[in-house]
Amino acid sequence: MKTDFSFLSVRDVSKTFGALTALDGVSLDIPRGEFFGLLGPNGAGKSTLMSLIVGLKSPDRGSVHLDGASLDLRGRSQLGFIPQGIALYPRLDARQNLAIFGGLHGLRGRELGLRIDELLAAVQLSDRAHEPVKNFSGGMQRRLNLAAALLHRPKLLLCDEPTVGVDPQSRNAIFELLEQLNRDGLTVIYSTHYLEEATRMCSRIGIIDHGKILTVGTLDDLLGQLSFRDEIRFPQNDRTASFAQALAPYGQVLNDENEFRFHPSPNFALSAFYREAETQGIPNRLIQHQRPTLEALFLQLTGRALRE
């Protein structure tokens, strides 16, 4: 798909709340048709950035443009937004909820009715259309939230951690629908602190922490920034402490809560590690050998766990 990096442009956006700096000079370019992931821990600034783009908050500094134009009220009509919290009327049924949101976007009559039918089917809620939303599971409410954001056929969909507290079946249904919408041309910005979500769906990922974008790239680009190729983990105990100390000349040994993490030097043969582990009486079942991950990159960039 042809890309256009001027589709959504965020330039030097900052936002403070009293003494708290929620966003600090954030700049992003999102091409048309991309599935962009915003990855960071709770409190990193993801929700604040989403709120600024959709107009729920105003930046202290900086600008946001869509398709080369400043995002005024008319421009924001091209956006769909799934907030982190459920935004539905619990005493109304699914169809009544969608009718209200569709009406706010100017949909009426037959057009609105057909669109509601289409989206209830897409989120697998046609058989619950006339049931009060308060009776829905969390996953069903999330799926209805998604339908409400799509009624007016937006050009850009912003999803602010849309699977928090969702059952696996609903989570997978949300993934599959978003992936299909993206294949059909919808541009998606998806914020999450779940590594597997970003890895599965996003063509590019931006890592954010303390209100700053730390790095942006494809998964391969990001993993290429790691200072190591392999990571070997094993538990901390009296026996492994001396083993970890013996490994220090052959790479980097990190003490991480209840385990050691060993990043071997490029010229260190992994077979030597396993021979020494066997000599030390450390069984293989206690050793985890893995390739680089986004979590490892986040730890390298920030020094803290992603899900803090």
C-alpha positions as CSV (number, residue, x, y, z in Angstrom):
1,M,0.0,0.0,0.0
2,K,1.3,3.5,-0.9
3,T,2.2,5.5,2.2
4,D,1.7,9.2,2.8
5,F,3.6,10.4,5.9
6,S,1.6,13.6,6.0
7,F,-1.6,11.8,6.8
8,L,-1.3,12.3,10.5
9,S,1.4,14.7,11.7
10,V,2.1,15.4,15.4
11,R,4.7,18.1,15.9
12,D,6.5,18.9,19.2
13,V,3.4,18.3,21.3
14,S,3.7,18.9,25.1
15,K,1.1,18.7,27.9
16,T,1.4,19.3,31.6
17,F,-1.0,18.8,34.5
18,G,0.3,20.9,37.3
19,A,3.8,19.6,38.2
20,L,3.3,16.5,36.0
21,T,4.7,16.5,32.4
22,A,2.4,14.1,30.6
23,L,3.9,14.7,27.1
24,D,7.3,16.3,26.4
25,G,7.9,17.4,22.8
26,V,6.3,14.4,21.1
27,S,6.5,14.2,17.3
28,L,5.1,11.5,15.1
29,D,4.3,10.9,11.4
30,I,1.7,8.3,10.6
31,P,1.2,7.3,7.0
32,R,-2.2,6.5,5.5
33,G,-3.1,2.9,5.9
34,E,-0.6,2.1,8.7
35,F,-1.3,0.0,11.8
36,F,0.8,2.0,14.3
37,G,1.4,0.8,17.8
38,L,2.1,3.0,20.8
39,L,3.8,0.9,23.4
40,G,4.5,1.9,26.9
41,P,3.7,1.2,30.6
42,N,0.8,2.7,32.5
43,G,1.3,6.5,32.9
44,A,3.7,6.8,30.0
45,G,1.5,9.4,28.1
46,K,-0.4,7.1,25.7
47,S,-3.9,8.2,26.7
48,T,-2.9,11.9,26.9
49,L,-1.6,11.8,23.4
50,M,-4.8,10.1,22.1
51,S,-6.9,12.7,23.9
52,L,-5.0,15.5,22.3
53,I,-5.4,14.0,18.8
54,V,-9.2,13.6,19.1
55,G,-9.6,17.0,20.8
56,L,-10.6,16.0,24.3
57,K,-7.6,18.0,25.6
58,S,-5.6,20.9,24.1
59,P,-1.8,20.8,23.9
60,D,0.3,23.4,25.8
61,R,2.6,23.5,22.8
62,G,2.8,21.9,19.4
63,S,0.3,21.0,16.6
64,V,-1.6,18.1,15.1
65,H,-2.5,17.9,11.4
66,L,-4.6,15.4,9.5
67,D,-4.1,15.2,5.7
68,G,-2.2,18.5,5.8
69,A,-4.9,20.4,7.6
70,S,-5.1,21.5,11.3
71,L,-7.5,19.2,13.2
72,D,-10.5,21.4,13.7
73,L,-14.1,20.1,14.5
74,R,-14.6,19.2,10.8
75,G,-11.3,17.3,10.6
76,R,-12.0,15.4,13.8
77,S,-15.2,14.1,12.2
78,Q,-12.9,11.8,10.2
79,L,-11.6,10.2,13.4
80,G,-13.0,7.3,15.4
81,F,-12.0,6.8,19.0
82,I,-12.2,3.9,21.4
83,P,-11.4,5.2,24.8
84,Q,-9.8,3.2,27.6
85,G,-13.0,3.3,29.6
86,I,-16.3,2.0,28.4
87,A,-18.3,4.8,26.8
88,L,-21.9,3.4,26.6
89,Y,-25.3,3.9,28.1
90,P,-25.7,0.8,30.3
91,R,-29.5,0.9,30.6
92,L,-30.0,1.1,26.9
93,D,-29.7,-1.9,24.6
94,A,-26.9,-2.3,22.0
95,R,-29.0,-1.1,19.1
96,Q,-30.2,2.0,21.0
97,N,-26.6,2.9,21.9
98,L,-25.5,2.7,18.3
99,A,-28.4,4.7,17.2
100,I,-27.4,7.6,19.5
101,F,-23.8,7.6,18.4
102,G,-24.8,7.3,14.8
103,G,-27.1,10.2,15.2
104,L,-24.3,12.4,16.6
105,H,-22.4,11.7,13.4
106,G,-25.4,12.8,11.2
107,L,-26.6,9.3,10.3
108,R,-30.4,8.9,9.9
109,G,-33.1,6.5,8.8
110,R,-32.4,3.6,6.6
111,E,-28.7,4.5,6.3
112,L,-28.3,4.4,10.1
113,G,-30.3,1.2,10.4
114,L,-28.2,-0.7,7.8
115,R,-25.0,0.5,9.3
116,I,-26.1,-0.7,12.8
117,D,-26.9,-4.1,11.4
118,E,-23.6,-4.3,9.6
119,L,-21.6,-3.4,12.7
120,L,-23.5,-5.6,15.1
121,A,-22.7,-8.5,12.9
122,A,-19.1,-7.5,12.6
123,V,-18.6,-7.4,16.4
124,Q,-20.7,-10.6,16.8
125,L,-23.5,-9.1,18.8
126,S,-26.5,-9.3,16.4
127,D,-28.2,-11.9,18.7
128,R,-27.9,-9.5,21.7
129,A,-29.0,-6.3,19.9
130,H,-32.0,-5.7,22.1
131,E,-30.4,-6.6,25.4
132,P,-29.4,-3.8,27.9
133,V,-25.7,-3.2,27.8
134,K,-25.5,-3.5,31.6
135,N,-26.0,-7.3,31.1
136,F,-23.1,-7.6,28.8
137,S,-19.7,-9.0,29.8
138,G,-16.7,-6.6,29.7
139,G,-15.6,-8.2,26.4
140,M,-19.0,-7.6,24.8
141,Q,-19.1,-4.0,25.9
142,R,-15.6,-3.5,24.4
143,R,-16.8,-4.9,21.1
144,L,-19.8,-2.6,21.2
145,N,-17.5,0.4,21.9
146,L,-15.6,-0.5,18.8
147,A,-18.8,-0.7,16.7
148,A,-19.8,2.8,18.0
149,A,-16.4,4.2,16.9
150,L,-16.8,2.8,13.4
151,L,-20.4,4.0,12.6
152,H,-19.4,7.0,10.5
153,R,-16.7,5.2,8.6
154,P,-13.7,7.1,10.0
155,K,-10.4,7.5,8.1
156,L,-8.4,7.1,11.2
157,L,-9.2,4.9,14.2
158,L,-7.6,5.5,17.6
159,C,-7.7,2.6,20.1
160,D,-6.7,3.4,23.6
161,E,-5.9,0.0,25.2
162,P,-9.2,-1.5,23.9
163,T,-8.6,-5.0,25.4
164,V,-8.0,-4.2,29.0
165,G,-10.0,-6.7,31.1
166,V,-11.3,-8.5,28.0
167,D,-11.8,-12.3,27.8
168,P,-9.7,-14.2,25.2
169,Q,-12.6,-14.8,22.8
170,S,-13.5,-11.1,22.7
171,R,-9.9,-10.1,22.5
172,N,-9.3,-12.2,19.5
173,A,-12.5,-10.9,17.8
174,I,-11.3,-7.3,18.3
175,F,-7.9,-8.2,16.8
176,E,-9.4,-9.9,13.8
177,L,-11.8,-7.1,13.0
178,L,-9.1,-4.4,13.4
179,E,-6.8,-6.3,11.2
180,Q,-9.5,-6.7,8.5
181,L,-10.3,-3.0,8.7
182,N,-6.7,-2.1,8.3
183,R,-6.4,-4.4,5.3
184,D,-9.4,-2.5,3.8
185,G,-7.5,0.8,4.2
186,L,-8.3,2.1,7.6
187,T,-5.4,3.8,9.4
188,V,-5.2,2.6,13.0
189,I,-3.2,3.9,16.0
190,Y,-3.3,1.3,18.8
191,S,-1.9,2.0,22.3
192,T,-1.1,-0.9,24.5
193,H,1.2,-2.2,27.2
194,Y,0.9,-5.7,26.0
195,L,3.9,-6.8,24.0
196,E,2.1,-9.6,22.2
197,E,-0.5,-7.2,20.8
198,A,2.0,-4.8,19.4
199,T,4.1,-7.7,17.9
200,R,1.0,-9.3,16.3
201,M,-0.7,-6.3,14.7
202,C,1.5,-3.3,14.3
203,S,3.6,-2.5,11.2
204,R,5.5,0.1,13.1
205,I,5.8,0.6,16.9
206,G,6.7,3.7,18.9
207,I,7.9,3.2,22.4
208,I,6.9,5.9,24.8
209,D,7.8,6.5,28.5
210,H,7.6,9.5,30.8
211,G,5.9,11.5,28.0
212,K,8.7,11.0,25.5
213,I,8.9,8.9,22.3
214,L,12.1,6.9,22.9
215,T,12.2,5.2,19.5
216,V,10.0,4.3,16.4
217,G,10.4,1.6,13.9
218,T,9.4,-1.8,12.6
219,L,9.8,-4.8,14.9
220,D,13.1,-5.7,13.2
221,D,14.3,-2.1,13.4
222,L,13.6,-2.0,17.1
223,L,15.2,-5.3,18.0
224,G,18.2,-4.3,15.9
225,Q,18.8,-1.6,18.5
226,L,19.5,-4.1,21.3
227,S,23.1,-4.4,22.4
228,F,22.9,-8.2,22.6
229,R,21.7,-11.1,20.4
230,D,20.7,-13.6,23.0
231,E,19.4,-13.6,26.5
232,I,19.8,-16.4,29.0
233,R,17.8,-16.4,32.2
234,F,18.2,-18.6,35.3
235,P,17.0,-18.3,38.9
236,Q,18.9,-16.7,41.7
237,N,20.0,-19.0,44.5
238,D,23.2,-19.9,46.4
239,R,24.3,-22.2,43.6
240,T,23.7,-19.9,40.7
241,A,25.2,-16.8,42.3
242,S,28.8,-18.1,41.9
243,F,27.9,-19.3,38.4
244,A,26.7,-15.8,37.5
245,Q,29.9,-14.3,38.8
246,A,32.0,-16.7,36.7
247,L,30.0,-15.5,33.6
248,A,30.8,-11.8,34.0
249,P,34.0,-11.8,31.8
250,Y,32.0,-13.3,28.9
251,G,29.2,-10.8,28.7
252,Q,26.7,-8.8,30.8
253,V,25.1,-10.3,33.8
254,L,22.0,-8.4,35.2
255,N,20.4,-9.0,38.5
256,D,16.7,-8.8,37.9
257,E,14.5,-9.5,41.0
258,N,14.6,-13.3,41.5
259,E,16.6,-14.2,38.4
260,F,19.9,-13.5,36.6
261,R,19.9,-12.3,32.9
262,F,23.0,-13.1,30.9
263,H,23.8,-11.3,27.6
264,P,26.7,-13.2,26.1
265,S,29.4,-11.4,24.1
266,P,29.2,-12.1,20.3
267,N,32.3,-14.3,20.4
268,F,31.2,-16.4,23.4
269,A,30.1,-19.9,22.4
270,L,26.8,-20.8,24.0
271,S,27.9,-24.4,24.2
272,A,30.5,-23.3,26.8
273,F,27.6,-21.8,28.8
274,Y,25.7,-25.1,28.9
275,R,28.9,-27.1,29.7
276,E,29.6,-24.9,32.6
277,A,26.0,-25.0,33.8
278,E,26.2,-28.8,33.8
279,T,29.5,-28.7,35.7
280,Q,27.8,-26.5,38.3
281,G,24.9,-28.9,38.6
282,I,22.3,-26.4,37.2
283,P,19.6,-28.4,35.3
284,N,18.6,-27.2,31.9
285,R,15.0,-26.9,33.0
286,L,16.0,-23.9,35.1
287,I,17.6,-22.1,32.1
288,Q,15.6,-20.0,29.6
289,H,17.3,-19.1,26.4
290,Q,15.4,-16.5,24.2
291,R,16.0,-14.2,21.3
292,P,15.7,-10.5,21.7
293,T,12.3,-9.1,22.6
294,L,10.5,-5.8,22.9
295,E,10.5,-6.2,26.6
296,A,14.3,-6.5,26.6
297,L,14.6,-3.3,24.4
298,F,12.3,-1.4,26.8
299,L,14.5,-2.5,29.7
300,Q,17.6,-1.4,27.8
301,L,16.0,2.0,27.0
302,T,14.4,2.8,30.4
303,G,15.9,0.4,33.0
304,R,12.4,-0.7,34.1
305,A,9.8,-3.3,33.3
306,L,7.3,-2.5,30.6
307,R,4.2,-3.3,32.8
308,E,5.1,-1.2,35.8
